Amino acid sequence: MTPEELTARVREGVPLAGALNISVLRGDATSALVRLPPSPLSLRPGGNASGPALMTLADVAIWVPELVATEGGDPTRTANLQIAFLRPAGNSGVQAEVRIIRRGRSSLYAEVWMRAEGDGRPCAHVTSTWMRAPPP
């Protein structure tokens, strides 16, 4: 899937990602780079990217490699997401780089590092476990 196709799928599957204008810069079955642009919707008072916007970015970033691995038909769901806010992200865009650490038959474990654009230092670190949803 191309970054444009992945962006469309992410925005369709998570309408909040569309409202926040999140886009996929690159993605494969084991990693992805996803961007949250600056907007009034993603900023908290004081002009920093909000925690809920960053958590959405992380969750969507983790979903991208699963979409690639399953050709858009991913049955997984977030079971646990832990985030450590390391420093304010500021009011520029934020990029999230995800790496799938372990993919099993019924679960996966991923790690995400986030950085404000123009700053190489991480502003947040995320680990997350996802579980495969049982068939209906």
C-alpha positions in Angstrom: 0.0 0.0 0.0 1.2 3.5 -0.8 1.5 6.2 1.8 -1.5 7.9 0.2 -3.6 4.7 0.4 -2.6 4.1 4.0 -3.5 7.7 4.9 -6.9 7.3 3.4 -7.5 4.0 5.2 -6.3 5.4 8.5 -8.6 8.4 8.2 -11.5 6.2 7.2 -11.0 3.8 10.0 -10.2 6.4 12.7 -12.2 9.6 11.9 -10.3 11.4 14.6 -7.1 10.8 12.5 -8.8 12.6 9.7 -9.9 15.5 11.9 -6.3 15.9 13.1 -5.1 15.6 9.5 -2.7 12.7 10.4 -0.8 11.4 7.4 1.4 8.4 6.7 4.8 9.3 5.4 6.0 5.7 4.9 4.9 2.3 6.1 5.8 -1.4 5.7 4.8 -4.5 7.7 7.3 -3.8 10.5 7.6 0.0 10.7 6.0 3.3 9.8 6.5 7.0 10.0 3.4 9.1 10.7 2.9 12.8 11.0 0.6 15.0 13.1 0.6 18.6 11.6 0.1 21.6 13.9 -3.5 22.7 14.1 -5.7 24.4 16.7 -7.4 21.0 17.2 -4.2 19.3 18.4 -2.8 22.1 20.6 -3.6 22.6 24.2 -3.5 26.0 25.9 0.0 27.3 25.9 0.6 26.1 22.3 1.9 22.6 22.9 0.6 19.4 21.2 -1.9 17.8 23.5 -1.6 14.4 25.1 -4.8 13.1 23.5 -3.5 14.1 20.0 -0.2 12.4 20.7 -1.9 9.3 21.9 -4.0 9.2 18.8 -0.9 9.7 16.7 0.8 6.7 18.4 -2.2 4.4 18.1 -2.6 5.2 14.4 1.1 4.8 13.8 1.0 1.3 15.3 -2.0 0.4 13.1 -0.1 1.2 9.9 2.2 -1.8 9.8 -0.7 -4.0 10.6 -2.7 -2.6 7.7 0.3 -3.3 5.4 0.8 -6.8 6.8 -2.9 -7.6 6.3 -3.4 -5.6 3.0 -5.9 -3.3 4.7 -8.0 -6.0 6.6 -6.5 -5.8 10.0 -8.5 -7.5 12.8 -6.3 -6.2 15.7 -7.4 -3.9 18.5 -5.4 -1.9 21.1 -5.3 -3.8 24.4 -2.8 -1.5 26.2 -1.0 1.7 25.4 1.5 3.3 27.7 2.9 6.7 27.0 5.7 8.7 28.6 5.7 12.4 27.8 9.4 13.3 27.9 9.3 17.0 27.0 6.8 19.4 25.4 6.3 18.8 21.7 5.8 22.5 21.0 3.5 23.8 18.3 5.2 22.4 15.2 4.3 19.1 13.6 5.1 15.8 15.4 6.4 12.7 13.7 5.9 9.2 15.2 8.2 6.4 14.2 6.9 2.9 15.1 8.6 -0.4 15.1 6.8 -3.7 15.6 8.8 -5.6 18.2 6.9 -8.8 18.2 4.0 -10.1 16.0 2.4 -13.3 17.2 -0.7 -15.2 16.2 -2.9 -13.5 18.6 -1.1 -10.3 19.6 1.6 -7.8 18.7 3.9 -5.5 20.7 5.1 -2.2 19.3 7.3 0.8 20.3 6.8 4.4 19.1 9.2 7.3 19.4 7.8 10.8 18.8 9.8 13.9 17.9 8.7 17.4 17.2 9.7 18.4 13.7 13.0 20.3 13.8 14.0 18.7 17.1 15.9 15.4 17.1 15.1 14.8 20.8 12.2 12.5 21.6 9.1 14.2 23.1 7.2 11.0 23.9 7.8 7.3 24.1 5.0 4.7 23.7 4.8 0.9 24.1 1.6 -0.9 23.2 0.1 -4.3 23.0 -2.6 -5.2 20.4 -4.8 -8.3 20.3 -6.5 -9.9 17.4 -10.3 -9.5 17.5 -12.2 -12.8 17.5 -14.2 -13.3 14.3 -17.9 -12.2 14.5 
